[in-house]
Amino acid sequence: MAQAPAPAVRTPARPVRWTRPTTWPREVLALAAYWIASRVLMIGLIRSGRTEPAVEVHRLYQGWYQVLRTGTFPVDDVTWQYPPGAALPMLAPGLLPFLTYLQAFVLLVLLADAAVQAALLAAGRGAGRSDWGAWAWVLALPLLLGLPYGRYDLPATALAVGALLLLPNRPKLGGALAGIGAMVKVWPALTVLGTPRGRTTRQAWTAAAVSALALLLVFAALFDHTFDFLHAQRGRGVEIESLGGSVLQVARQFGWSGRVEQHYGSIEFLGPYVHRISQLSLLLSFAAFAWLLLWRVRARRWTAATPYDAALSAVLLFTVTSRVISPQYLVWLIGLAAVCLSVECTTQRPVALLLLPAIGVTTVDYPLFFDAMQVGGWWPTGVILARNGLLLAAAVWSAARLWRATVTRAPAPRPDADAPDAPGDPRSDPDPDHVPAA
């Protein structure tokens, strides 16, 4: 009689120590290598000046830094339309006096990028988790070339990502980060929208409100004109890259008499019907807010991914209805999509995939076609229509998938016609008196 082979002895997995790269899994090493290579390329693009993302740092941020140092906000500059917390990333480069302002700014943004990458990598470990989020961030961000390192949207995104990832286990700290993020760029406040009802929501929302109010009071004590941001957006028009701007781009090809000018801090349309389109954009934003409130009231099912999915849906809806869709807004969406992909049960996986071509077309829009878009023509119009069409489709799809997963009643299981009937059912045996042989 042949002897059965001895069972194979499983070698215990070597423990991972994140302070020792030699213990990292192979896929983590590959991700780290790609992150380093791609970020070196992005910094090289900033230094070359060919994609011009550093112009905003040179002309705006450094000028605001000089004004903020005097203890006041730059209220005489119409381009300053941000909440007071935006002063933090503007002032932070001053902590590195041995570097130029641009060098210090890029270094700090690079550190924020690394923090997001590390957080997503850690969030992807464990049961029900996935490293797709970490890969989405490392692969998608360079599609915007050097732009993410020439804007302060990446530090704001880091606060939002940190808030979302902390909410399940540490809702107070996650809420505090969301409140600070709201004072920096407003939209991170949406990260607490999808928290489960009950204690988690109370703790997260209270911490967000308290941290935002505390930071606001600190700025009110240290700076003049702290509350002027409350009416800073009232003069905003229709920017040429917005959804409403896409309509006017097409209208211009058929003889619309409007014009494009630098206005209120961005390149905007001026002329007939512009005010109506601006009002319609605001109305759509209110409608998006009302839908999100309705979803919050009607939602009945929560999973580990629901807070992440709700945050992506909310930011997508407010992005497409905004009067401005600047290319750096895609940094927000990349971060939120990456957080969704860190959980296997997310409903937003196809939405995240749809955002990839939107990111690519955004880079075609800016910087490649941006000058041509101001002049007009079918090619630049086609580019912005494609970009905004993809974002609109992503927003609607995201909201629909979120609603179906959390609100719509799950269909009742239908009995299988081929399945045997329950024991004791006389229909299960054509001969009730029949007794099977032993």
C-alpha positions in Angstrom: 0.0 0.0 0.0 1.5 3.3 -1.1 2.2 5.7 1.7 0.4 9.1 1.5 2.8 12.0 1.0 3.5 14.1 4.0 1.7 17.4 4.0 3.8 20.4 2.9 5.1 22.5 5.6 4.1 26.2 5.1 6.9 28.6 5.6 5.7 31.4 7.8 5.5 34.8 6.0 8.3 37.2 6.9 6.9 40.1 9.0 6.8 43.4 7.2 8.6 46.3 8.8 7.9 49.5 7.0 11.1 51.1 8.4 13.1 48.4 6.6 12.5 48.3 2.8 14.2 44.9 2.6 11.1 43.4 4.3 8.6 45.0 1.9 6.6 42.7 -0.4 7.6 42.7 -4.1 4.5 44.7 -5.2 5.3 47.4 -2.6 8.8 47.7 -3.9 7.5 48.0 -7.5 5.1 50.7 -6.4 7.8 52.6 -4.5 10.1 52.5 -7.5 7.4 53.8 -9.8 6.5 56.6 -7.3 10.1 57.8 -7.2 10.6 57.7 -10.9 7.3 59.4 -11.7 7.7 62.1 -9.1 11.2 62.9 -10.3 9.7 63.4 -13.8 7.0 65.7 -12.4 9.5 67.8 -10.5 11.6 68.0 -13.7 8.6 69.4 -15.6 8.2 72.0 -12.9 11.8 73.0 -13.2 11.7 73.1 -17.0 8.7 75.5 -17.0 7.4 73.9 -20.2 4.0 73.1 -18.8 3.9 76.4 -16.9 2.3 75.1 -13.7 4.8 77.0 -11.6 3.5 80.4 -12.8 0.8 80.4 -10.2 3.3 79.8 -7.4 5.5 82.6 -8.7 2.9 85.2 -9.4 0.1 84.4 -6.9 1.2 82.3 -4.0 4.5 84.1 -3.3 2.7 87.5 -3.6 0.0 86.3 -1.1 2.8 85.1 1.1 4.3 88.5 1.3 0.9 90.0 2.2 0.0 87.3 4.7 3.2 87.9 6.6 1.9 91.4 7.4 -1.1 90.0 9.3 -3.8 90.6 6.8 -5.5 88.7 4.0 -5.0 89.9 0.4 -8.5 91.4 0.2 -7.5 93.9 -2.6 -6.7 90.9 -4.9 -9.8 89.5 -6.5 -8.0 86.2 -7.1 -8.0 85.5 -3.4 -11.3 83.7 -3.0 -10.4 81.0 -0.5 -11.3 80.4 3.1 -8.7 81.6 5.7 -7.1 78.1 6.1 -5.6 78.5 2.6 -3.1 80.8 4.3 -1.4 77.7 5.8 0.0 76.2 2.6 0.9 79.8 1.4 2.9 80.5 4.6 4.4 77.0 5.1 7.3 77.5 2.6 8.6 80.3 4.9 9.5 77.5 7.3 12.3 76.5 4.9 14.3 79.8 4.5 17.3 78.0 3.0 15.2 77.3 -0.1 13.5 79.6 -2.6 9.8 79.9 -2.2 9.1 77.6 -5.2 11.6 75.0 -4.0 10.1 75.0 -0.6 6.5 74.8 -1.9 7.3 71.9 -4.2 9.1 70.0 -1.4 6.1 70.4 0.9 3.7 69.3 -1.8 6.0 66.3 -2.5 5.8 65.4 1.2 2.0 65.6 1.1 2.0 63.3 -2.0 4.2 60.8 -0.1 1.9 60.9 2.9 -1.2 60.1 0.7 0.7 57.3 -0.9 1.8 55.8 2.4 -1.8 56.1 3.8 -3.3 54.4 0.8 -0.7 51.7 0.9 -1.5 51.0 4.6 -5.2 51.2 4.0 -5.0 48.5 1.4 -3.6 45.9 3.7 -6.0 43.4 5.4 -9.2 41.5 4.8 -11.6 43.2 2.5 -9.0 45.8 1.4 -7.1 46.3 -1.8 -3.9 47.9 -3.0 -5.7 49.2 -6.1 -6.1 52.5 -4.3 -2.4 52.9 -3.8 -1.8 52.0 -7.5 -4.5 54.4 -8.7 -2.8 57.3 -6.9 0.7 56.5 -8.0 -0.4 56.0 -11.7 -3.0 58.6 -12.2 -1.4 61.7 -10.6 1.5 61.9 -13.1 -1.1 62.1 -15.9 -1.5 65.7 -14.9 2.2 66.3 -15.6 3.7 68.8 -13.2 0.4 70.6 -12.4 -0.2 68.9 -9.0 3.1 70.3 -7.7 2.2 73.8 -8.8 -1.0 74.1 -6.9 -2.0 73.8 -3.3 -4.8 71.3 -4.1 -2.7 68.3 -3.2 -2.2 69.3 0.5 -6.0 69.8 0.7 -6.5 66.4 -0.9 -4.1 64.9 1.6 -6.3 66.2 4.5 -9.4 64.8 2.8 -7.8 61.4 2.2 -6.5 61.3 5.8 -10.0 62.2 7.1 -11.7 59.5 5.2 -9.3 56.8 6.1 -9.5 57.7 9.8 -13.3 58.0 10.0 -14.1 54.3 10.6 -11.8 53.7 13.6 -11.1 57.2 14.8 -14.1 59.4 13.8 -13.1 62.3 16.1 -9.6 62.7 14.5 -11.1 62.1 11.0 -13.7 64.7 11.6 -11.1 67.1 12.9 -9.0 66.7 9.7 -12.1 67.2 7.6 -12.8 70.5 9.4 -9.3 71.7 8.9 -9.5 70.7 5.2 -12.8 72.7 4.9 -11.0 75.8 6.1 -8.3 75.2 3.5 -10.4 74.4 0.4 -14.0 74.0 1.5 -14.7 70.7 -0.4 -13.0 68.3 2.2 -16.1 69.0 4.4 -17.9 66.6 2.2 -15.8 63.7 3.4 -18.0 63.3 6.5 -21.2 63.1 4.5 -21.4 59.3 4.3 -20.5 58.4 7.9 -22.9 55.8 9.4 -25.8 57.1 11.5 -25.4 57.1 15.2 -22.3 57.7 17.3 -19.8 57.8 14.4 -21.7 60.6 12.7 -22.1 62.6 15.9 -18.5 62.3 16.8 -17.2 63.0 13.2 -19.5 66.0 12.5 -19.0 67.5 15.9 -15.2 67.2 15.6 -15.3 68.7 12.1 -17.4 71.7 13.2 -15.3 72.3 16.3 -11.9 72.1 14.5 -13.2 74.4 11.6 -14.5 77.0 14.1 -11.4 76.8 16.2 -9.1 77.4 13.2 -11.4 80.2 12.0 -11.2 81.9 15.4 -7.4 81.6 15.5 -7.2 83.4 12.1 -9.6 86.0 13.2 -7.4 86.7 16.2 -4.2 86.9 14.1 -5.3 88.4 10.8 -7.4 91.2 9.5 -10.3 90.6 7.0 -10.6 87.0 8.0 -14.3 86.8 7.2 -14.1 88.5 3.8 -14.0 85.1 2.1 -17.8 84.8 2.8 -18.6 87.1 -0.1 -15.5 86.5 -2.3 -17.3 84.4 -4.9 -20.2 86.8 -5.6 -18.4 88.3 -8.7 -17.6 84.9 -10.2 -18.7 84.3 -13.8 -18.6 81.4 -16.2 -15.1 80.0 -16.7 -14.2 78.7 -20.1 -13.5 75.2 -18.9 -16.7 74.8 -16.9 -19.8 72.8 -18.0 -21.6 76.1 -18.7 -18.5 77.3 -20.5 -18.7 74.2 -22.8 -22.2 75.4 -23.9 -20.9 78.8 -24.7 -17.9 77.3 -26.5 -20.3 75.6 -28.9 -22.5 78.7 -29.2 -19.4 80.7 -30.2 -18.9 78.4 -33.2 -22.4 79.4 -34.3 -22.0 83.1 -34.0 -22.5 83.9 -30.4 -21.3 87.5 -29.8 -19.6 87.0 -26.4 -15.9 87.4 -25.6 -13.3 85.8 -23.5 -11.4 87.9 -20.9 -9.3 87.6 -17.7 -12.0 88.3 -15.2 -12.2 87.8 -11.4 -9.1 85.6 -11.3 -9.8 83.3 -14.2 -10.4 83.2 -18.0 -14.2 83.7 -18.3 -16.9 84.4 -20.8 -18.5 87.8 -20.9 -21.5 88.7 -23.0 -25.2 87.7 -23.6 -26.7 84.9 -21.5 -23.6 84.5 -19.4 -25.3 85.6 -16.2 -28.2 83.2 -16.9 -25.8 80.3 -17.3 -24.0 81.3 -14.1 -27.3 81.3 -12.2 -28.2 77.9 -13.7 -24.9 76.5 -12.5 -25.7 77.8 -9.0 -29.2 76.2 -9.2 -27.7 72.9 -10.3 -25.3 73.1 -7.3 -28.3 73.6 -5.0 -30.0 70.7 -6.6 -27.0 68.5 -6.1 -26.9 69.5 -2.4 -30.6 68.7 -2.1 -30.1 65.3 -3.7 -27.3 64.5 -1.3 -29.5 65.5 1.7 -32.2 63.2 0.3 -29.7 60.4 -0.1 -28.5 60.9 3.5 -32.1 60.7 4.8 -33.1 57.7 2.6 -29.9 55.6 2.9 -30.5 52.3 4.8 -27.5 50.2 4.1 -23.9 51.0 5.0 -20.7 49.1 4.2 -17.1 49.9 4.8 -17.0 51.7 1.5 -20.1 53.8 1.8 -18.4 56.9 3.4 -15.7 56.8 0.6 -18.3 56.3 -2.2 -20.5 59.1 -0.8 -17.5 61.5 -0.7 -16.6 60.8 -4.3 -20.2 61.2 -5.5 -20.6 64.5 -3.6 -17.4 66.1 -4.9 -18.1 64.9 -8.5 -21.6 66.5 -8.3 -20.3 69.8 -7.0 -17.4 69.8 -9.5 -19.6 69.4 -12.6 -22.1 72.0 -11.4 -19.4 74.5 -10.5 -18.9 77.7 -12.5 -15.2 76.8 -12.6 -13.7 73.4 -13.4 -10.0 74.1 -13.2 -7.6 71.2 -14.2 -6.3 70.9 -10.6 -9.7 69.8 -9.5 -8.9 66.4 -10.9 -6.4 66.0 -8.1 -9.3 65.9 -5.7 -11.1 63.2 -7.7 -7.9 61.1 -8.0 -7.5 61.1 -4.3 -11.1 60.2 -3.5 -11.3 57.6 -6.2 -8.1 56.0 -4.8 -9.7 55.9 -1.3 -12.7 54.1 -2.8 -10.5 51.6 -4.6 -8.8 50.7 -1.3 -11.9 48.8 -0.3 -13.0 45.7 -2.3 -16.8 46.4 -1.7 -16.8 49.8 -3.3 -19.5 50.7 -5.8 -17.3 53.2 -7.5 -14.8 51.0 -9.3 -16.2 51.7 -12.8 -16.5 55.4 -12.0 -12.8 55.5 -11.0 -11.9 53.8 -14.3 -14.0 56.4 -16.2 -12.0 59.2 -14.5 -8.8 58.0 -16.1 -9.6 59.2 -19.6 -11.1 62.4 -18.1 -7.7 63.1 -16.5 -5.9 62.4 -19.7 -8.2 64.8 -21.7 -7.7 67.4 -19.0 -4.0 67.4 -19.7 -4.8 67.9 -23.4 -7.0 70.8 -22.4 -4.3 72.3 -20.2 -1.7 73.2 -21.1 -1.9 71.9 -24.7 -5.1 73.5 -25.9 -5.7 76.2 -23.4 -4.5 79.2 -25.5 -6.4 77.9 -28.5 -9.5 77.5 -26.3 -9.4 81.2 -25.5 -9.4 82.0 -29.2 -12.0 79.5 -30.1 -12.3 76.7 -32.7 -13.8 73.3 -33.1 -10.7 71.4 -31.9 -10.4 73.0 -28.5 -14.2 72.9 -28.2 -14.2 69.2 -28.9 -11.5 68.7 -26.2 -13.4 70.5 -23.5 -16.7 68.9 -24.5 -15.0 65.4 -24.2 -13.5 66.2 -20.8 -16.7 67.7 -19.3 -18.8 65.0 -20.9 -16.7 62.3 -19.1 -17.0 64.2 -15.8 -20.7 64.6 -16.2 -21.1 60.9 -17.0 -18.9 60.0 -14.0 -21.0 62.1 -11.7 -24.3 60.7 -12.8 -23.1 57.2 -12.8 -21.5 57.6 -9.4 -24.7 59.0 -7.8 -26.8 56.2 -9.4 -24.5 53.5 -8.1 -24.4 55.0 -4.6 -28.2 55.2 -4.5 -28.8 51.7 -5.7 -26.3 50.3 -3.2 -27.7 52.1 -0.2 -31.3 53.2 -0.8 -33.0 50.9 -3.4 -34.6 47.9 -1.8 -32.7 44.7 -2.5 -34.7 42.3 -4.7 -36.3 39.4 -2.8 -34.7 36.1 -3.6 -36.7 34.1 -6.1 -37.1 30.4 -5.5 -35.1 28.3 -7.8 -37.3 26.0 -10.0 -34.6 23.4 -10.1 -33.9 23.3 -6.3 -35.5 20.5 -4.3 -38.4 21.5 -2.2 -38.2 21.8 1.6 -38.2 18.6 3.6 -41.7 17.7 4.7 -43.3 19.3 1.7 -45.5 16.6 0.2 -44.7 17.9 -3.3 -41.1 16.9 -2.8 -41.9 13.2 -3.1 -44.5 12.0 -5.6 -45.2 8.9 -3.4 -45.6 10.0 0.3 -45.9 6.4 1.5 -42.7 5.4 -0.2 -39.9 4.7 2.3 -36.4 4.6 0.8 -34.4 1.4 1.3 -31.8 1.4 3.9 
